[in-house]
Amino acid sequence: MRVVRSEYFPAGVVLGGVLLFWTVGLLGGLSWLSGGQSPLTVLSWMIFIYAAVVLSPVAVALSVMDISRRYRGTHDAGITTPLLKSLAELRRIALARLQRED
């Protein structure tokens, strides 16, 4: 079995889960409420769905923020290509020389 080691995996799973939840809901996932369940079962299910509806935008916002932070962190750090690494080294050397001159 292959283990997923991507740093984006947890946030991607949350986004996928929220997308699946809303897709099932839009396609009639609540139609089973028309059956003959007990009132307590219907109430419990409706409270669960209400909590999921309220919390899903929060989960999406946090997931998108996490993915963008991780993407920005790996791509803006100057470690993605040798050219960017060299430019970061040149900047460090230039700043060190400027500080010595002061």
Secondary structure, 3 states (H helix, E strand, C coil): CCCCCCCCHHHHHHHHHHHHHHHHHHCCCCHHHHCCCCHHHHHHHHHHHHHHHHHHHHHHHHHHHHHHHHHHHHHCCCCCCHHHHHHHHHHHHHHHHHHHHC
